[in-house]
Amino acid sequence: MKNRSVPADIVLPHVTYQNLAEAIDWLSNTFGLVEHYRYGAPSGAQVHLGNAYIMLRQARAGCASPAQLGYGTQSLTVFVDDVDGHFARSKAAGARIVEDLHETEYGERQYGVVDLDGHHWLFARHARDVSPDEWGAKIAR
C-alpha cells in the first residue's frame, strides 16, 4: 500500500554507536536487523531489515551517543510488513518502548522505541492512503 502522506523511498542513514559489535548484536536480536557486511578494523557495518539499509559506525573519541547527551539527535523510520509482530518482538526483547503501537492521523500504524545508545526508531507500515491536506498539512507546490 502507498500513503501519499508518508512515502517510503530509500534513504541510507548512518548511525554511530559506542560499541559497534554490541550494537549489531542488539539490533539483530531486538529489531531483527540482518548484518550485510563489516568493514575497517571494524569501524563500520551495513545492516538491513527488508529493503531498509542502514550504515552503522563505531564512535570515535569525543563522539557521544544520544543516551550520553541526554537527548535525541535523530529518528529513523523503518517500514515493516508486520508492525504488530515487530512491536511484540521488540517489547519481548526488553527494548524501551517510548510510543505504543497506534495508528496516526496521517495513515501510519507505528510505534517508537529507543535502542541501547539512545537512538530513536519508529517502526511502521502504511495503514491508509491519506493526502497530507486531509489531516491539516499544507502542501507546497
Protein Blocks (a to p, Z undefined) as FASTA:
>chain_A
ZZfklccbdcddddddfblmlmmmmmmmmnopacfbdehjbfbdcddehjbccdddddde
hiacfklnopafbdcddddfblmlmmmmmmmnopacfbdcdddfkopacdddddfkopac
dddddfbdcdfklnopacdZZ
